[in-house]
Amino acid sequence: MGPAIGLTTIVTIAITCISLLCGLVIIVAAIAIPIYIMRNNQKKMQNLIATGIQGEATILQLEDTGMLINNSPRVAVVLEVRIPGYAPYQVRKTMTVPMIRMSQVQVGAVVAVMADPNQPGNPDKVGLLLR
């Protein structure tokens, strides 16, 4: 009969397996969550383009949230939105801006927007059309 496996060995193997499993879960979450967010945002923007009204907005405030998604900064902006048939209104929106478009998203800049005419004040229903 071979040597018996000690309790210490069993505990070590169990801890190693749990550590590997936790690491795998963290890696999967780190990849899946940004992909989900990007796809969800793309779907929202496609719906907005299909049903929205084009207008313009002036960027009144710009704050860096300190978060990056795919090396693009996540920022909070306050917009004064103007769409035909509606009085100007303000919206606070948090969004990810590609680094190449950051020069367009500055305080005082006027940008093209799409807004849902049924929910014009909803930040999720206002999208910047950066070129």
C-alpha positions in Angstrom: 0.0 0.0 0.0 1.3 3.5 -0.9 1.8 6.4 1.5 -1.4 8.1 2.7 -2.1 11.6 1.6 -2.0 13.9 4.6 -4.6 16.4 5.6 -2.1 19.3 4.8 -1.8 18.1 1.2 -5.5 17.9 0.8 -6.0 21.4 2.2 -3.2 22.7 0.0 -4.8 21.2 -3.2 -8.2 22.5 -2.2 -6.9 26.1 -1.7 -5.0 25.9 -5.0 -8.1 24.8 -6.9 -10.2 27.5 -5.2 -7.6 30.2 -6.0 -7.4 29.1 -9.7 -11.2 29.1 -9.9 -11.4 32.6 -8.4 -8.8 33.9 -10.8 -10.6 32.4 -13.7 -13.9 34.1 -12.6 -12.1 37.4 -12.3 -10.5 37.1 -15.7 -13.8 36.2 -17.4 -15.6 39.1 -15.6 -12.9 41.6 -16.6 -13.4 40.6 -20.3 -17.1 40.1 -20.3 -18.4 43.2 -18.5 -16.7 45.8 -20.8 -17.9 43.8 -23.9 -21.5 43.8 -22.5 -21.4 47.5 -21.7 -20.1 48.3 -25.2 -22.7 46.2 -27.0 -25.5 47.6 -24.8 -24.4 51.1 -25.6 -24.2 50.4 -29.3 -27.7 48.9 -29.3 -29.0 52.0 -27.4 -27.4 54.3 -29.9 -28.7 52.3 -32.9 -32.3 52.6 -31.5 -31.8 56.3 -30.8 -30.6 56.9 -34.4 -33.6 55.0 -35.7 -36.2 56.9 -33.6 -34.6 60.1 -32.4 -34.5 63.7 -33.5 -31.2 65.4 -34.3 -30.3 68.6 -32.6 -27.3 70.1 -30.9 -26.0 70.5 -27.4 -23.5 72.8 -25.7 -21.2 71.1 -23.2 -21.6 73.1 -19.9 -19.5 70.9 -17.6 -17.0 68.1 -18.1 -15.6 65.8 -15.3 -13.3 62.9 -15.5 -14.7 59.9 -13.6 -11.2 58.3 -13.3 -12.4 55.2 -15.1 -11.0 53.9 -18.5 -12.8 51.4 -20.7 -10.5 50.0 -23.4 -8.2 53.0 -22.8 -11.0 55.5 -23.4 -11.9 57.8 -20.6 -15.3 57.7 -19.0 -16.5 61.2 -18.4 -19.6 63.0 -16.9 -20.9 65.8 -18.9 -23.7 68.4 -18.4 -25.3 69.3 -21.7 -27.7 72.0 -22.7 -29.7 70.2 -25.4 -31.6 71.9 -28.1 -33.9 69.8 -30.4 -36.6 71.2 -32.7 -40.0 71.6 -31.1 -38.6 71.5 -27.5 -37.4 74.2 -25.1 -33.7 73.9 -24.3 -33.0 71.6 -21.4 -30.1 70.3 -19.4 -29.0 66.6 -19.1 -26.2 65.1 -17.0 -24.8 62.1 -18.8 -21.9 59.7 -18.1 -20.3 58.2 -21.2 -17.1 56.7 -22.6 -15.4 58.9 -25.2 -12.8 57.4 -27.5 -9.5 59.2 -27.0 -9.5 60.4 -30.7 -12.8 62.2 -30.0 -11.8 63.9 -26.7 -10.9 67.2 -28.4 -14.6 67.5 -29.5 -15.9 67.0 -25.9 -14.7 70.2 -24.2 -16.6 72.8 -22.1 -18.2 75.3 -24.5 -18.2 73.0 -27.5 -21.3 72.6 -29.5 -21.9 69.0 -30.6 -24.6 67.3 -32.7 -26.9 65.0 -30.7 -29.8 62.6 -31.2 -32.6 62.7 -28.6 -35.7 60.5 -28.1 -38.7 62.8 -28.6 -40.7 60.7 -26.2 -38.1 61.0 -23.4 -35.9 64.0 -24.3 -34.7 64.6 -20.7 -33.6 61.0 -20.1 -29.8 60.9 -20.2 -29.9 57.3 -21.7 -32.0 58.7 -24.6 -29.5 61.5 -25.6 -26.5 60.5 -27.6 -23.6 62.6 -28.9 -22.8 62.3 -32.6 -19.1 62.8 -32.6 -17.2 62.8 -35.9 
